[in-house]
Amino acid sequence: MGFVSSMGGDKALRVEESLGDGFVRLRVSEAERRQAAHDVRCIEDALIELLRNARDAGARHIYVATAREGDRRTLVVLDDGSGVPAEMHERVFEARVTSKLDSVHMDHWGVHGRGMALFSIRENAVSAKIVSSAPGKGSAICVVSDASALPERADQSSWPQVGADEDGGVCCVRGPHNLVRTCCEFALEERGVCEIYFGSPAEIVATARARAPQSVKGSDLLLLSLLNELPVIERLRASADARELREQAASLGLEMSERTAHRIVSGEIQPQKSVLSRLMPGRGGDEAPSREIDLMRDRRGLKVAPSDMEEFTLIMERDFSLLAERYYLSLSSRPRVRVSGQRVVVTFELASTD
């Protein structure tokens, strides 16, 4: 998660409390103004909020590990973003606590930065916590949910097919809207910004161990008194043997047996490709794309600053009153604005009527 470091002037009108280290608690009115497109209604919603948080923290690599036992779903997200100070590990889950006072992000999923995403996740999950994080060292966040309370798609193993949308861009066109597809859609939307890896805890440990960079090398590594001095993702690569690997994995919320750790060290459990690579033609995945598409083709188009997008959304919401008054309509949420290629699309979701 990323952090702002200064506040002044009219900013105080939007802030209820300054918490230090660039964190603030927003006033209720400011949090409501930043209302997101939807609350967390399923485990897939929780995942997309965690991915957005990691992206906004400047993460270039995001690892998603998931497993289910009975009705319990465990979701662990590791990233190499800017990290969270220890004193904020609990407070970031409080309502309206955000580091994005001046960096509200409008993306495919709506407005992000009102300080409610992690709060909503914790309210709907059995538990949600930052397992490990520090400034400059990335983050490991673990969410445990009860599928009977926070539902999920029944099919969590199928990979989506990709195709071209009406603008010629790449999108997922077939498959259940499960955790895999959530990662795929995010990876497609944010390609060139961050790389996403998805798998079981063991697969993610093997992947991070193989693909994570190594900022501390050789004799410098021997000078470390503890592996937790390293960035979160690098700790798995630096583990010397299976026992140490299992301990480090557990410290990041990735539980496994020592036997599984031995299988990783011996290369029996192979690292995963990024989800974007697995979607590309001929590169794996459960289903081949319906037709070949160049995922890396340049599709740059109109880019709109978050502040301008927010202002435009407010104008659209205000001007909708013309139709609302004449046809007795009301909105179920704020207008959704999406910029794609050379097109700006505004969607108004209408509230149901009796």
Secondary structure, 3 states (H helix, E strand, C coil): CCCCCCCCHHHHHHEEEEEECCEEEECHHHHHHCCCCCCCCCHHHHHHHHHHHHHHCCCCEEEEEEEEECCEEEEEEEECCCCCCHHHCCHHHCCCEECCCCCCEEECCEEECCCCHHHHHHHHCCEEEEEEECCCCCEEEEEEEECCCCCCCCCCCCCCEEEECCCCCEEEEECCCCHHHHHHHHHHHCCCCCEEEEECHHHHHHHHHHHCCCCCCHHHHHCCCCHHHCCCCHHHHHCCCHHHHHHHHHHCCCCCCHHHHHHHHCCCCCCCCCHHHHHCCCCCCCCCCCCCCCCCCCCCCCCCCHHHHHHHHHHHHHHCHHHHHHHCCCECCCCEEEEECCEEEEECCECCCC
